[in-house]
Amino acid sequence: MTRLDVRKTYKLYVNGEFPRSESGRSYPALNDLGEVVARVALASRKDLRDAVRAARTALPKWAGKTGYNRGQVMYRIAELVEDRREAFAEQLALGGLTLARARTEVDRAIDRMVWYAGWCDKFAQIYGNLNPVAGPFFNISAPEPTGVVGVIAPSEPALLGLVTRMAPALAGGNTLVVLASEMQPLPSITLAEAMEAADVPAGVVNILTGSPAELVPWLADHMDVNGIDATGADDDLRMRIDQGSVHNVKRVVAVDDADAQSPYLIAALTELKTVWHPKGL
């Protein structure tokens, strides 16, 4: 007896749930031969506003966790990606990679998440400090998250680039609104499913699939977004981000190497708070 395959519907990931776009729109995800392999939700500006609202609501809880606890959550994400390693590799292979290269990219994405998870409870000790000042005072600086951060994921590498841009922002205590790769969106939603299973608190990461050209202007102008990682944006969109960010002085980060790995990338989306306290009185 023959049967029809059950085709998966790839939805958005907002506030810990998997809704369809409120607009009802979708678009085809293609393989390297131009064949349709799935239909993916096409996010609207209303979906983006919902994602920002969810990220803002989740920020106090995520930023308030100890670095150790954030690291545990991020390590759990890596565990779940490892558990679904072959599914990720098969999706990356649809984009033209050999299965061997796809598996290598998945392994590197897992290792990248673990690397940043390890920094979560060390970053504040290294980047915070006791400042030498004249006078009877303690002067202490400590890093705090920038806040709600928009991330434009690079098109390639689809999974490793996404993880590389998300992980440092998460390690610093930010909550995220991610615009996934338009051309290769499937790994991003599969990653969202791993996050949901890893008990990432609702709203900490929100992933939208669709057109960056449509969504970036609304992200850039949104007054409740505190920072944007523009690494995956083209030159025209980066200019639009710079123009929109002046309204509330968003912090804008853009890294030329989408595969970069450094604790400085955590620092790029944190702020330093300095406290003065009298001593010797």
N, C-alpha and C positions, 0 to 999 in steps of 0.2 A: 504494500500500500504506500503510495507516494504522499508526501505532505509538503506544505509550504513552510519555508523558513519563517521564524518569527523575527521580523526586522526590528531592531532596536530604535527607539526614538530618543535622540540626544537633546536633552533639555538644558536650561540654565541652572545655575547653582546659586541661590540667593537665600540668605538667612537660614542656612542649614537644610533647605528644601530644594526640590527639583521642579520648578514651575515651567510651563511653556511661556513663551513671550506673551505679554498682555495684548500685543498687536495681532497675535495669531499667525505671524509670518514665520517662514522657515526658508532655508536655502540648501542647495545640494552640496555635499562634501564629495570631492572627486578624488580618484586615485591618480597615479602618475600617467595612466593611459587615457585620462579624461572620462572615465566611467563613474557613474554615480554609485557610491557605496553606502551612503546614509543621507538622511535629511536632518539638519541641525537648526535649532531655534535661532531666529534672527532677532536679536535684542533691540528694543526701542529705547527712547530717552526715558520713558516711564519706568522701564525695567532698570535703567541705570539709577534713577532717583531712588527706587526701592532698595537697590544694592547699597547706595551711599547711606541711606537711613539705617539699614541693618548694620553696616560697618560702624556707624557712629554709636549705635546702641550697644554694640559689643565691645567698644574700645575700653571703657573703664575696667571691665572684668579682665580682658586680655592683658592690658598694660599693667594691671595690678597684680598679676600672677608673678611669682618669683621666677627668676631666670631658669632655675632648675625645673620648675613645672612646665614652662614654655618648651624647654629642651625635651622633656619627656613626650609632649604632644607631637613635636616635630619628628622625634625619633620613631614614634608610632606611625606617622605618615610613611616614613621610609620602610617600615616593616610591611605595611599594607601594599606599597608599590612593589616590594620584593615578592610578595605573595602573588601578585598579578603580573609578574614580569613578562610572561609570554604574551598576554593580551596586549600589553603596551607595545611589545616588539612587533606584533602583527599589525597594529595600527600604524606604527612608524614606517613599516615596510610598504604600506599602501602609498606612502608619499614618494617612493622610489628608492629607499635604502634597501640594501641586501639585508636578509634576516640577521646575519652576523653583525653588521654595523648597527642595526636597530637594537640588538641585544646589548651591544657595547654602550650605546647612548642611554639605555634604561639603567644599566649598571652605574654609569657616571652620574645620572640624575639621583639615584639612590644615595650614592656616596656624597654627593653635594648636599643633600638634605641632612645627612648625618653630620657632615662637617659643620654646618651652621648650627645644628642642634647642640653640638658640643660647645659652641661659643656663647650660648644663651646665658649661662651662669658665670661666665668669665669676662664678658665684654665690659660690664660696669666697673669691674676692678681695674681693668687695664686702661680704659678711657676716662674713668673718673679719677680724681686726684685731690690731694691736699695741697692747696696753692700757698707758696711762701709770700707772705704779705708783711708790711711794716705795721707794727702796732699790736696791741693785746687782743688778737682775734684769731679764730679758726676760720679759714676760707676754703670751703669744700665744693668741688664741682662734680656733678653726677649726670649721666646721660638719661634723657627721657624720650619716649617715642614722639615723632612728629605728629602722628594722629591717624586720620583716614588717608590712605595713600592709594592713588590710582596707578595701576601697572599696565602698560601696553606691552604685551609679550612679543618677543621677536618671532617672525615666521619660521625661522630655522636657527638652531635645531628646535623642533617643535616641543619636545618634552624637556630636554635639558635646559633650553633657553627659558622656558616657563619657570622651572624650579629654581634656576639661577637668579632670576629677578624677584621671585616671591620670597625665597628663604631668608635673605638678609633683612628684608623689611619685617618679616614675622619675628625673627630673632630679636629685633630691636623693640618689639612690643606694639608695632603698628597693626591696624586692621586694613584689609585690602579689598579693592574693587578691581578685578582683573579683566582686561579685554584680551581674550585668547587669540591665538593665531587664526586669521580668517581662512587661510588656505588649508591648514591642517588642524582642525578644531577637535578631532576625536580624542587625542590624548589628554586634552585639558579637562573634558568632562569625565573621562575615566579617572583622572587624578582627583576630581571633585568627589567621585564615589568612594575613593580610598580615604579621602579626608573625612567624609561623613561616617565611614566605618571606624575611623581612628578617633572618633569623639572630639573632633575639633569643635570648639564652642560655636553655636549658630551665629553667623554674621561676621566671624573673624576673617574668613575668606569668602568672597563672592565672585563667581566666574561667569562672565557674559560672553557668548559667542555671537558673531555678527560682523558688521562693517566698522572698522576703526574710523574710517572717513566720516561715518554718520554719528558715531558716539563720542569721539574725542572732543569736538567743540563743546558738547554739553558737560563733559567731564572737566575740561579746562575752565569753564565758566562757573562751575558749581561752587558756591560759597562755603559749603561744608566739607570740601575736600582740601586737605592741608598740604598734600604733596603729590607729585606725579613722577613716576619712573617712566621716562619717554624712550627707553632704549629701543623698543620695537617700532617706534614711529618713524615714518619717512621724513624728509626735510620739510615738506609742506606742513605736515601735522606737527612737527616740532615747533615751527614758527607759530602755528595756531595755539599751541600749548603755552608758549611764552607770552603771547598776547593775552590769553585768558587768565593766566596766572597772576597778572598784575592786580587784579581786582581785590584779591585777599592775600597777596604776597605768598602764593604757594611756593614751596620748595620744589624745584625741578632738578631731576637727576637724569643724566643720559650717559650710558657707558658704551663706547664704541665696540668693545669686545663683549658680545653677548654671553661668552663662556667665562667671563672674569670671575675670580674667586678671591675674596679678601675681606678681612674684618673692617677695612675702610668703607666697604659697601654697606655695612651695618651702620657705621657712623654717619654715612651720607643722609640717612633718613632718621636721625635723632637730633635732639636739641640738648644743649648743656644748661643745666640749672645750677646756679651758684648760690650758696648759702653762707652768710657771715654770722659768726657766733662769738660773743666776747669770752675771753679766758683770763685767768689770773685775777678775778675780782672777788 
